[in-house]
């Protein structure tokens, strides 16, 4: 229960301590994690080897990999800062935003809207920002221990969004939600259910979740790929792009081919967003699990 106590303390401090000081503390924690965990070093290095150019040096890879851990720490600071903030006020911290007309144009079609993102920068921001505008349902993974899960989601629900698990019941609820013209959201850069199909991601096949693409095919809802990246401490750049994926009505008639085409579109957009700020990509579980074998520079002996 240590992490629950730490998160509660952080939420309590966030409204009273300057964001720069909180980020410095998060950065210190990230540095300790970097030197203290071979697994985290191996995972983030492997991720950066995929994302950075092939000419990147060991020093460049390590710098970006350490940035990933700093971004993870800053994500928790941001989570705590927004715990007591009115959802409409999050826009006060935006330096630049791109794609809002696209989002409203897609939403106005009346087919619902599927919002996707990655573990990049501050994905919590999107739910906070959209809560006053749209009835939003978000897929979430089960966190451990259960008390930690309940606390995190109690904080998240303050924005007015709803959360459903990534399971058949959650999917059925999302389908009903979208067919009612509402918004469903998910992070799609990591296969949390271990049921994703292998798909090329940064040049190497990895298990990738395709639930958002399947929902789009089934319901006809447009897909938004959005990112919120940090510009300076506590401030952000928001990028949103709308995509029309093949659907049951507009596709080729070959469901498998339609889903492959939809996945190519979404994964390409994910890659582009992550390449814009690779050191803010804080996916800390292996994406290419077999990539931590003989090619890892500092892989733990238990790595697959």
NUVEX-510612 format. One record per residue (C-alpha): residue number from 1; x, y, z; residue in three letters. Coordinates in Angstrom, 3 decimals. Layout:
N
<marro NUM,<X,Y,Z>,"Ala">
...
//
This chain:
304
<marro 1,<0.000,0.000,0.000>,"Unk">
<marro 2,<3.051,2.257,-0.125>,"Unk">
<marro 3,<2.255,3.575,-3.601>,"Unk">
<marro 4,<-1.294,4.448,-2.516>,"Unk">
<marro 5,<0.036,6.403,0.455>,"Unk">
<marro 6,<2.557,8.192,-1.782>,"Unk">
<marro 7,<-0.108,9.120,-4.329>,"Unk">
<marro 8,<-2.432,10.412,-1.614>,"Unk">
<marro 9,<0.397,12.532,-0.238>,"Unk">
<marro 10,<1.200,13.861,-3.705>,"Unk">
<marro 11,<-2.430,14.811,-4.313>,"Unk">
<marro 12,<-2.451,16.605,-0.970>,"Unk">
<marro 13,<0.739,18.528,-1.778>,"Unk">
<marro 14,<-0.023,19.392,-5.389>,"Unk">
<marro 15,<-2.143,22.434,-4.647>,"Unk">
<marro 16,<0.428,23.940,-2.293>,"Unk">
<marro 17,<3.822,23.283,-3.929>,"Unk">
<marro 18,<5.042,24.953,-7.156>,"Unk">
<marro 19,<4.938,22.667,-10.172>,"Unk">
<marro 20,<8.670,23.132,-10.832>,"Unk">
<marro 21,<9.469,21.828,-7.359>,"Unk">
<marro 22,<7.166,18.847,-7.857>,"Unk">
<marro 23,<8.758,18.089,-11.225>,"Unk">
<marro 24,<12.232,18.266,-9.665>,"Unk">
<marro 25,<11.149,15.733,-7.048>,"Unk">
<marro 26,<9.684,13.522,-9.785>,"Unk">
<marro 27,<12.911,13.795,-11.770>,"Unk">
<marro 28,<14.920,12.738,-8.706>,"Unk">
<marro 29,<12.678,9.719,-8.288>,"Unk">
<marro 30,<13.140,8.886,-11.974>,"Unk">
<marro 31,<16.927,9.071,-11.592>,"Unk">
<marro 32,<16.813,6.687,-8.628>,"Unk">
<marro 33,<14.573,4.329,-10.631>,"Unk">
<marro 34,<16.980,4.447,-13.588>,"Unk">
<marro 35,<19.988,3.425,-11.529>,"Unk">
<marro 36,<18.024,1.070,-9.281>,"Unk">
<marro 37,<16.130,-1.004,-11.846>,"Unk">
<marro 38,<17.836,-2.986,-14.582>,"Unk">
<marro 39,<14.408,-3.910,-15.934>,"Unk">
<marro 40,<13.422,-0.272,-16.462>,"Unk">
<marro 41,<16.759,0.531,-18.089>,"Unk">
<marro 42,<16.418,-2.431,-20.437>,"Unk">
<marro 43,<12.787,-1.666,-21.318>,"Unk">
<marro 44,<13.192,2.055,-21.999>,"Unk">
<marro 45,<16.438,1.536,-23.922>,"Unk">
<marro 46,<14.739,-1.038,-26.118>,"Unk">
<marro 47,<11.840,1.320,-26.763>,"Unk">
<marro 48,<14.154,4.171,-27.712>,"Unk">
<marro 49,<16.158,1.914,-30.046>,"Unk">
<marro 50,<12.963,1.373,-31.975>,"Unk">
<marro 51,<11.812,4.995,-31.939>,"Unk">
<marro 52,<15.058,6.921,-32.495>,"Unk">
<marro 53,<16.905,6.925,-35.828>,"Unk">
<marro 54,<19.157,3.943,-36.480>,"Unk">
<marro 55,<22.138,6.294,-36.252>,"Unk">
<marro 56,<21.376,7.234,-32.615>,"Unk">
<marro 57,<24.335,6.716,-30.308>,"Unk">
<marro 58,<24.286,4.853,-26.995>,"Unk">
<marro 59,<24.410,8.225,-25.231>,"Unk">
<marro 60,<21.410,9.538,-27.199>,"Unk">
<marro 61,<19.457,6.358,-26.476>,"Unk">
<marro 62,<20.224,6.585,-22.762>,"Unk">
<marro 63,<19.300,10.275,-22.615>,"Unk">
<marro 64,<15.923,9.609,-24.215>,"Unk">
<marro 65,<15.344,6.482,-22.097>,"Unk">
<marro 66,<15.968,8.413,-18.891>,"Unk">
<marro 67,<13.566,11.048,-20.201>,"Unk">
<marro 68,<10.882,8.369,-20.443>,"Unk">
<marro 69,<11.216,7.725,-16.712>,"Unk">
<marro 70,<11.127,11.446,-15.964>,"Unk">
<marro 71,<7.946,11.710,-18.038>,"Unk">
<marro 72,<6.391,8.888,-15.989>,"Unk">
<marro 73,<7.157,10.762,-12.773>,"Unk">
<marro 74,<5.806,14.022,-14.168>,"Unk">
<marro 75,<2.651,12.226,-15.271>,"Unk">
<marro 76,<1.881,11.456,-11.615>,"Unk">
<marro 77,<2.559,15.074,-10.682>,"Unk">
<marro 78,<0.103,16.194,-13.351>,"Unk">
<marro 79,<-2.440,13.641,-12.155>,"Unk">
<marro 80,<-2.180,15.068,-8.640>,"Unk">
<marro 81,<-2.353,18.688,-9.832>,"Unk">
<marro 82,<-5.607,18.096,-11.688>,"Unk">
<marro 83,<-7.234,16.186,-8.833>,"Unk">
<marro 84,<-8.731,19.377,-7.415>,"Unk">
<marro 85,<-8.882,21.442,-10.592>,"Unk">
<marro 86,<-12.086,22.362,-12.387>,"Unk">
<marro 87,<-12.056,20.542,-15.774>,"Unk">
<marro 88,<-12.583,23.744,-17.754>,"Unk">
<marro 89,<-9.452,25.268,-16.221>,"Unk">
<marro 90,<-7.088,22.747,-17.800>,"Unk">
<marro 91,<-7.158,24.853,-20.974>,"Unk">
<marro 92,<-5.360,27.602,-19.026>,"Unk">
<marro 93,<-2.201,25.493,-19.268>,"Unk">
<marro 94,<-2.229,24.997,-23.052>,"Unk">
<marro 95,<0.330,26.872,-25.146>,"Unk">
<marro 96,<-0.763,25.482,-28.506>,"Unk">
<marro 97,<-3.650,23.396,-29.779>,"Unk">
<marro 98,<-4.196,21.881,-33.190>,"Unk">
<marro 99,<-7.153,20.022,-34.649>,"Unk">
<marro 100,<-10.161,21.141,-32.575>,"Unk">
<marro 101,<-12.305,21.941,-35.674>,"Unk">
<marro 102,<-11.595,18.418,-36.943>,"Unk">
<marro 103,<-12.855,16.929,-33.690>,"Unk">
<marro 104,<-16.121,18.863,-33.716>,"Unk">
<marro 105,<-16.691,18.161,-37.409>,"Unk">
<marro 106,<-16.224,14.441,-36.780>,"Unk">
<marro 107,<-18.460,14.528,-33.700>,"Unk">
<marro 108,<-21.216,16.384,-35.555>,"Unk">
<marro 109,<-21.639,13.424,-37.908>,"Unk">
<marro 110,<-23.618,11.795,-35.084>,"Unk">
<marro 111,<-21.862,8.418,-35.237>,"Unk">
<marro 112,<-20.008,8.865,-31.970>,"Unk">
<marro 113,<-16.302,9.483,-31.651>,"Unk">
<marro 114,<-13.392,7.230,-30.686>,"Unk">
<marro 115,<-10.536,9.088,-29.026>,"Unk">
<marro 116,<-7.186,7.302,-28.952>,"Unk">
<marro 117,<-3.813,8.241,-27.555>,"Unk">
<marro 118,<-0.587,6.805,-26.164>,"Unk">
<marro 119,<1.277,6.816,-22.863>,"Unk">
<marro 120,<2.819,10.076,-24.017>,"Unk">
<marro 121,<3.168,13.327,-22.094>,"Unk">
<marro 122,<-0.059,13.774,-20.147>,"Unk">
<marro 123,<-2.859,11.639,-21.609>,"Unk">
<marro 124,<-4.987,12.352,-18.508>,"Unk">
<marro 125,<-5.351,15.890,-19.828>,"Unk">
<marro 126,<-7.545,14.840,-22.733>,"Unk">
<marro 127,<-10.198,13.274,-20.502>,"Unk">
<marro 128,<-10.138,16.307,-18.219>,"Unk">
<marro 129,<-10.470,18.719,-21.139>,"Unk">
<marro 130,<-13.259,16.869,-22.940>,"Unk">
<marro 131,<-15.395,16.140,-19.867>,"Unk">
<marro 132,<-17.297,19.462,-19.995>,"Unk">
<marro 133,<-17.923,19.035,-23.736>,"Unk">
<marro 134,<-18.772,15.378,-24.358>,"Unk">
<marro 135,<-20.257,12.393,-22.525>,"Unk">
<marro 136,<-17.044,10.366,-22.424>,"Unk">
<marro 137,<-16.445,6.711,-21.565>,"Unk">
<marro 138,<-12.854,5.540,-21.111>,"Unk">
<marro 139,<-11.421,2.036,-21.205>,"Unk">
<marro 140,<-9.158,1.328,-18.261>,"Unk">
<marro 141,<-6.953,-1.507,-17.071>,"Unk">
<marro 142,<-7.171,-2.993,-13.589>,"Unk">
<marro 143,<-4.555,-1.494,-11.283>,"Unk">
<marro 144,<-3.119,-3.309,-8.308>,"Unk">
<marro 145,<-3.805,-3.418,-5.447>,"Unk">
<marro 146,<-7.583,-2.887,-5.700>,"Unk">
<marro 147,<-7.524,-0.035,-3.170>,"Unk">
<marro 148,<-5.050,1.816,-5.391>,"Unk">
<marro 149,<-7.308,1.237,-8.415>,"Unk">
<marro 150,<-10.320,2.615,-6.564>,"Unk">
<marro 151,<-8.487,5.729,-5.401>,"Unk">
<marro 152,<-7.043,6.521,-8.844>,"Unk">
<marro 153,<-10.421,6.178,-10.505>,"Unk">
<marro 154,<-12.198,8.170,-7.825>,"Unk">
<marro 155,<-9.833,11.041,-8.659>,"Unk">
<marro 156,<-10.304,10.557,-12.393>,"Unk">
<marro 157,<-14.099,10.509,-12.131>,"Unk">
<marro 158,<-14.105,14.016,-10.671>,"Unk">
<marro 159,<-13.859,15.311,-14.238>,"Unk">
<marro 160,<-17.201,13.692,-15.053>,"Unk">
<marro 161,<-15.976,10.841,-17.258>,"Unk">
<marro 162,<-16.922,7.171,-16.848>,"Unk">
<marro 163,<-14.552,4.213,-16.869>,"Unk">
<marro 164,<-15.149,0.661,-18.046>,"Unk">
<marro 165,<-12.788,-2.323,-17.937>,"Unk">
<marro 166,<-11.215,-3.723,-21.075>,"Unk">
<marro 167,<-13.424,-6.801,-21.172>,"Unk">
<marro 168,<-16.485,-8.010,-23.145>,"Unk">
<marro 169,<-18.913,-6.132,-20.887>,"Unk">
<marro 170,<-16.908,-2.926,-21.306>,"Unk">
<marro 171,<-16.861,-3.360,-25.076>,"Unk">
<marro 172,<-20.638,-3.866,-25.217>,"Unk">
<marro 173,<-21.141,-0.722,-23.157>,"Unk">
<marro 174,<-18.797,1.208,-25.471>,"Unk">
<marro 175,<-20.747,0.050,-28.534>,"Unk">
<marro 176,<-23.998,1.297,-26.997>,"Unk">
<marro 177,<-22.288,4.547,-26.015>,"Unk">
<marro 178,<-20.969,5.184,-29.522>,"Unk">
<marro 179,<-24.256,4.288,-31.204>,"Unk">
<marro 180,<-25.850,6.944,-29.009>,"Unk">
<marro 181,<-23.471,9.474,-30.597>,"Unk">
<marro 182,<-21.138,9.792,-27.609>,"Unk">
<marro 183,<-17.362,9.493,-27.079>,"Unk">
<marro 184,<-15.260,6.458,-26.147>,"Unk">
<marro 185,<-11.544,6.713,-25.418>,"Unk">
<marro 186,<-8.572,4.392,-24.984>,"Unk">
<marro 187,<-4.785,4.301,-24.953>,"Unk">
<marro 188,<-3.716,2.065,-27.825>,"Unk">
<marro 189,<0.073,1.810,-27.666>,"Unk">
<marro 190,<0.276,-1.139,-25.271>,"Unk">
<marro 191,<-1.472,-4.523,-25.218>,"Unk">
<marro 192,<-2.722,-4.566,-21.612>,"Unk">
<marro 193,<-5.006,-7.594,-22.140>,"Unk">
<marro 194,<-2.290,-9.730,-23.789>,"Unk">
<marro 195,<-4.714,-10.525,-26.588>,"Unk">
<marro 196,<-3.479,-8.157,-29.295>,"Unk">
<marro 197,<-2.438,-9.311,-32.745>,"Unk">
<marro 198,<1.144,-8.827,-33.916>,"Unk">
<marro 199,<1.412,-5.710,-36.051>,"Unk">
<marro 200,<4.391,-3.682,-37.351>,"Unk">
<marro 201,<5.207,-0.912,-34.871>,"Unk">
<marro 202,<8.355,1.139,-35.420>,"Unk">
<marro 203,<9.634,-1.438,-37.877>,"Unk">
<marro 204,<9.131,-4.573,-35.781>,"Unk">
<marro 205,<6.049,-6.638,-35.114>,"Unk">
<marro 206,<4.553,-6.203,-31.653>,"Unk">
<marro 207,<1.259,-7.232,-30.033>,"Unk">
<marro 208,<-0.973,-4.198,-30.557>,"Unk">
<marro 209,<-4.517,-3.634,-29.271>,"Unk">
<marro 210,<-6.990,-3.293,-32.110>,"Unk">
<marro 211,<-10.161,-2.730,-30.091>,"Unk">
<marro 212,<-10.500,0.923,-31.176>,"Unk">
<marro 213,<-10.238,-0.064,-34.842>,"Unk">
<marro 214,<-12.798,-2.834,-34.369>,"Unk">
<marro 215,<-15.186,-0.414,-32.654>,"Unk">
<marro 216,<-14.792,2.023,-35.540>,"Unk">
<marro 217,<-15.486,-0.758,-38.067>,"Unk">
<marro 218,<-18.561,-1.891,-36.151>,"Unk">
<marro 219,<-20.135,1.485,-35.324>,"Unk">
<marro 220,<-18.885,3.814,-38.074>,"Unk">
<marro 221,<-17.455,6.225,-35.490>,"Unk">
<marro 222,<-14.505,8.363,-36.671>,"Unk">
<marro 223,<-11.219,7.955,-34.804>,"Unk">
<marro 224,<-9.281,10.826,-33.245>,"Unk">
<marro 225,<-5.599,10.270,-32.499>,"Unk">
<marro 226,<-4.547,12.886,-29.958>,"Unk">
<marro 227,<-1.437,13.736,-27.952>,"Unk">
<marro 228,<-0.707,16.121,-25.092>,"Unk">
<marro 229,<3.014,16.803,-24.761>,"Unk">
<marro 230,<4.790,19.084,-22.307>,"Unk">
<marro 231,<6.304,22.321,-23.578>,"Unk">
<marro 232,<7.524,23.756,-20.247>,"Unk">
<marro 233,<6.835,22.617,-16.661>,"Unk">
<marro 234,<3.079,22.300,-16.295>,"Unk">
<marro 235,<2.248,23.537,-19.805>,"Unk">
<marro 236,<1.267,21.613,-22.920>,"Unk">
<marro 237,<0.823,21.318,-26.643>,"Unk">
<marro 238,<-2.306,19.475,-27.805>,"Unk">
<marro 239,<-2.465,17.795,-31.215>,"Unk">
<marro 240,<-5.649,16.125,-32.475>,"Unk">
<marro 241,<-6.169,14.428,-35.841>,"Unk">
<marro 242,<-9.364,12.864,-37.187>,"Unk">
<marro 243,<-9.381,9.719,-39.340>,"Unk">
<marro 244,<-12.133,7.922,-41.239>,"Unk">
<marro 245,<-11.368,4.202,-41.008>,"Unk">
<marro 246,<-13.029,1.446,-43.036>,"Unk">
<marro 247,<-16.368,0.417,-41.532>,"Unk">
<marro 248,<-18.812,-2.415,-41.963>,"Unk">
<marro 249,<-20.799,-0.198,-44.343>,"Unk">
<marro 250,<-18.025,1.685,-46.151>,"Unk">
<marro 251,<-15.227,-0.871,-46.191>,"Unk">
<marro 252,<-14.146,-3.406,-48.743>,"Unk">
<marro 253,<-16.459,-6.157,-47.562>,"Unk">
<marro 254,<-13.445,-8.074,-46.252>,"Unk">
<marro 255,<-13.488,-7.523,-42.480>,"Unk">
<marro 256,<-9.920,-8.675,-41.976>,"Unk">
<marro 257,<-8.584,-6.417,-44.731>,"Unk">
<marro 258,<-10.563,-3.472,-43.360>,"Unk">
<marro 259,<-9.152,-3.978,-39.858>,"Unk">
<marro 260,<-5.613,-4.245,-41.252>,"Unk">
<marro 261,<-6.099,-0.966,-43.126>,"Unk">
<marro 262,<-7.515,0.714,-40.019>,"Unk">
<marro 263,<-4.607,-0.518,-37.904>,"Unk">
<marro 264,<-2.090,0.840,-40.419>,"Unk">
<marro 265,<-3.715,4.271,-40.192>,"Unk">
<marro 266,<-3.816,4.374,-36.387>,"Unk">
<marro 267,<-0.346,2.887,-35.853>,"Unk">
<marro 268,<1.208,5.292,-38.363>,"Unk">
<marro 269,<-0.360,8.201,-36.472>,"Unk">
<marro 270,<0.882,6.781,-33.160>,"Unk">
<marro 271,<4.422,6.476,-34.508>,"Unk">
<marro 272,<4.384,10.054,-35.779>,"Unk">
<marro 273,<3.201,11.416,-32.437>,"Unk">
<marro 274,<5.724,9.449,-30.401>,"Unk">
<marro 275,<8.583,10.463,-32.704>,"Unk">
<marro 276,<7.725,14.115,-31.996>,"Unk">
<marro 277,<8.581,13.640,-28.302>,"Unk">
<marro 278,<10.192,10.216,-27.781>,"Unk">
<marro 279,<11.509,11.062,-24.317>,"Unk">
<marro 280,<7.923,11.695,-23.162>,"Unk">
<marro 281,<6.757,8.183,-24.077>,"Unk">
<marro 282,<6.422,6.525,-20.678>,"Unk">
<marro 283,<5.300,3.011,-21.583>,"Unk">
<marro 284,<7.342,1.153,-18.968>,"Unk">
<marro 285,<6.363,-2.419,-19.815>,"Unk">
<marro 286,<8.051,-4.110,-22.796>,"Unk">
<marro 287,<6.286,-3.474,-26.094>,"Unk">
<marro 288,<8.504,-5.823,-28.071>,"Unk">
<marro 289,<8.966,-8.406,-25.323>,"Unk">
<marro 290,<11.349,-10.510,-27.353>,"Unk">
<marro 291,<13.377,-7.373,-28.075>,"Unk">
<marro 292,<14.906,-7.550,-24.604>,"Unk">
<marro 293,<16.975,-10.620,-25.367>,"Unk">
<marro 294,<20.364,-10.633,-27.019>,"Unk">
<marro 295,<19.993,-7.082,-28.365>,"Unk">
<marro 296,<19.466,-5.463,-24.938>,"Unk">
<marro 297,<22.500,-3.601,-23.654>,"Unk">
<marro 298,<21.535,-4.040,-20.000>,"Unk">
<marro 299,<18.848,-6.678,-19.909>,"Unk">
<marro 300,<18.117,-8.573,-16.697>,"Unk">
<marro 301,<18.842,-12.283,-16.743>,"Unk">
<marro 302,<15.130,-13.060,-16.434>,"Unk">
<marro 303,<14.160,-11.115,-19.555>,"Unk">
<marro 304,<12.370,-13.233,-22.175>,"Unk">
//
